[in-house]
């Protein structure tokens, strides 16, 4: 039985769903969805979810609360690990009027995916890796894993509305997530944590 690990680029997946107007599928059961992509001779042994928590700015408190609820619900799933990056505060300035404002740029997701995937390859934790992302910045990590471990397979799984010719070329193969896989692999409306706390699917996502 081939061992499969799924590496999920949380923001790339989220914006793919958002651009596809698939808000009703945000409450996605990632291990179940990854398992639905397996061949009969494959077994999902772990799922890694990479994200960063929204920095509240006074206008996005509801968004931050929904994200936290979802991250906590994912963390309650067996064999799923959440890896958190961070946001970097930057100042942007208007060249014509001189006005400035703060923006926040998400950092560390690509690096964290690359580091985890390479570590798992060196420790021989998988035979096949699902890289769930359409971000071409992951091209080099995929190439490096394939170069050093030619017997391991790297499969890119594109979120809705996400494609990359570079990733297709770098990987052993690629798949796209269809709406049926999203619909069929939602978390229960109420998820219990290990401490017994109940997390409810945000009403805004129904």
VENRAQUI-V103615 format. One record per helix or strand. SS is the DSSP state (2 for helix, 1 for strand). FROM is the first residue (numbers start at 1). TO is the last residue. Records with the same first field share a line. If there is no record, write none. Layout:
SS: FROM-TO, FROM-TO
This chain:
1: 2-9, 28-28, 42-51, 80-84, 86-93, 100-107, 128-132, 153-158, 173-176, 186-186, 190-192, 198-200
2: 10-19, 23-25, 30-35, 61-75, 109-122, 136-148, 165-170, 179-184, 203-205
